[in-house]
Amino acid sequence: MNPREAIPVTVLGGSLGAGKTTLLNHLLTNAGDHDIAVLVNDMGSVNVDAELVAEESELTVGGGVTELSNGCICCELQDDLETAVVRLAQERSFDHLVVEASGVSRPGPVARLFVTSRAAARYDVAGLVTVVDARLFADTFVGGDPERTVAEDSDGSVEPLSDLLVEQVESADLVVLNKRDLVSDDEVADVRDVISALRPSVDIVETTHGGVDVDFLLSDLHDPDAPVGWRAALEHEDEDAGAETHDESGDGHGHSSHEHEHSHAEGDGHEHDHSVVSHAEETYGITSFVYRRRAPLDPEGASAVLGNLPDSVVRAKGSLWVAGADDVHYTYSQAGPSAYVTAGGPWIATLPEFEQDTYRRNHPEIDWHDEYGDKRTELVFIGHDIDEAALVEALDEHVLEPGADVANGTYPVEPGAELTLAEPEGAR
Ligand SMILES: Nc1nc2c(ncn2[C@@H]2O[C@H](COP(=O)(O)OP(=O)(O)OP(=O)(O)O)[C@@H](O)[C@H]2O)c(=O)[nH]1
């Protein structure tokens, strides 16, 4: 092949035991005209996957498989991985690279390696493929079996499985819904709904024992601008935001084709609000809505509600304005049974005026409020049959006046610091 041509790389991710190794073996034994190099990463000292792949496929004999036996592909091993892929590119004895990320790796950082490091000049990302264990996914998000919501890696480290499953789906170009034999048609329909809500444009193929079409898997599937469900819900709401000032019903509850607004009626103590709750389109049988208030939440109340969301919520994410820590832009993230808040930098509205002006010039899309600037509580909820009214009411109970004199409670203020609101038993 032309040595200057970029080599396509497919990053394969998925939770432990989802069927990545099985799929790789299928890939290698059905490679056809493809000359595939596989880079297998496994946490822990024994590189089981690489051995299995090497054992089971003649195609790997002669160095087709490069083993990385220590550490996680996305963190400690970043340097080694970079060196390994650059060396592989120099050898150029293949026309497609497949990297299997460890079961607890985030696929995003692995793919970024091929965009930002020395490897970028030699590779093009062809696709981020996430293998999903349909049974496990159904249990975690559709049936809700709390026993199975912690991911344990071979080095004994644990973290909430739901976070990983969600992140792996949210960054995928293709989801291989494996172990189709272990779920019913109804369960598959539910799982597909959830996956499509998390990642609206993703391709989904159902497989048993990783039997995916090899040409399709290796084709150019990557779309770096593909929408993530929660962000799409927010943007959808922003597009329609103009509607909130055109409430012609006069009762504070305007309706448009796929939007439902709540403005506080006079006298409820929140007249200052510039608030709206709106639905994203109910395209996938799963609903999402955005809760927005131009006011802070009481820290204890926010923790109580956001750390204890109903099981119907699969994914929630957004910005939090916390009373008592009014300068800090917090982000909130929930995936199934785990939820946490991260302290970000300051709100733009708290910066010196010239910095605000510069920022706003560079980000004309920012939703700026005359009085509060970018300060807001803005949360997207995605799930099935969420009792929206109850959730909105529960949150509204903890809305305070901007500037309310309360302590910030357990909320950390150093940028990057996390506060765990909920986690499955045994996590972290
Ligand atoms: N019933 C069923 N079992 C499957 C299927 N695909 C894989 N398995 C089994 O699931 C187990 C895990 O599969 P692997 O391919 O090792 O999964 P993996 O994602 O590579 O696992 P890790 O390397 O631990 O992350 C194995 O026992 C497979 O035989 C499937 O479609 N249906």
The ligand as an SDF file (V2000), in Angstrom:
LIG
                    3D

 32 34  0  0  0  0  0  0  0  0999 V2000
  -24.6640  -16.6470   25.1850 N   0  0  0  0  0  0  0  0  0  0  0  0
  -23.7160  -15.9250   24.5520 C   0  0  0  0  0  0  0  0  0  0  0  0
  -22.4680  -15.9030   25.0460 N   0  0  0  0  0  0  0  0  0  0  0  0
  -21.5470  -15.1870   24.3920 C   0  0  0  0  0  0  0  0  0  0  0  0
  -21.8490  -14.4370   23.2270 C   0  0  0  0  0  0  0  0  0  0  0  0
  -20.7290  -13.8010   22.8180 N   0  0  0  0  0  0  0  0  0  0  0  0
  -19.7560  -14.1360   23.6820 C   0  0  0  0  0  0  0  0  0  0  0  0
  -20.2280  -14.9730   24.6370 N   0  0  0  0  0  0  0  0  0  0  0  0
  -19.5280  -15.5540   25.7780 C   0  0  0  0  0  0  0  0  0  0  0  0
  -19.2940  -14.5320   26.7220 O   0  0  0  0  0  0  0  0  0  0  0  0
  -18.0690  -14.7270   27.3920 C   0  0  0  0  0  0  0  0  0  0  0  0
  -17.2000  -13.4750   27.2870 C   0  0  0  0  0  0  0  0  0  0  0  0
  -16.8450  -13.2640   25.9300 O   0  0  0  0  0  0  0  0  0  0  0  0
  -15.4810  -12.5700   25.5190 P   0  0  0  0  0  0  0  0  0  0  0  0
  -15.4470  -12.5220   24.0440 O   0  0  0  0  0  0  0  0  0  0  0  0
  -14.3400  -13.1780   26.2350 O   0  0  0  0  0  0  0  0  0  0  0  0
  -15.7430  -11.1330   26.1000 O   0  0  0  0  0  0  0  0  0  0  0  0
  -14.7220   -9.9310   26.2100 P   0  0  0  0  0  0  0  0  0  0  0  0
  -15.5200   -8.7000   25.9790 O   0  0  0  0  0  0  0  0  0  0  0  0
  -13.5510  -10.1190   25.3580 O   0  0  0  0  0  0  0  0  0  0  0  0
  -14.3330  -10.0410   27.7120 O   0  0  0  0  0  0  0  0  0  0  0  0
  -13.1050   -9.3120   28.4630 P   0  0  0  0  0  0  0  0  0  0  0  0
  -11.8790   -9.6550   27.7200 O   0  0  0  0  0  0  0  0  0  0  0  0
  -13.1500   -9.9450   29.8240 O   0  0  0  0  0  0  0  0  0  0  0  0
  -13.4010   -7.8840   28.4870 O   0  0  0  0  0  0  0  0  0  0  0  0
  -17.4230  -15.9280   26.7300 C   0  0  0  0  0  0  0  0  0  0  0  0
  -17.6940  -17.0500   27.5420 O   0  0  0  0  0  0  0  0  0  0  0  0
  -18.1400  -16.0550   25.3960 C   0  0  0  0  0  0  0  0  0  0  0  0
  -18.1920  -17.3630   24.9190 O   0  0  0  0  0  0  0  0  0  0  0  0
  -23.2060  -14.4640   22.7420 C   0  0  0  0  0  0  0  0  0  0  0  0
  -23.5820  -13.8310   21.7640 O   0  0  0  0  0  0  0  0  0  0  0  0
  -24.0860  -15.2150   23.4610 N   0  0  0  0  0  0  0  0  0  0  0  0
  1  2  1  0
  2  3  2  0
  2 32  1  0
  3  4  1  0
  4  5  2  0
  4  8  1  0
  5  6  1  0
  5 30  1  0
  6  7  2  0
  7  8  1  0
  8  9  1  0
  9 10  1  0
  9 28  1  0
 10 11  1  0
 11 12  1  0
 11 26  1  0
 12 13  1  0
 13 14  1  0
 14 15  2  0
 14 16  1  0
 14 17  1  0
 17 18  1  0
 18 19  2  0
 18 20  1  0
 18 21  1  0
 21 22  1  0
 22 23  2  0
 22 24  1  0
 22 25  1  0
 26 27  1  0
 26 28  1  0
 28 29  1  0
 30 31  2  0
 30 32  1  0
M  END
$$$$
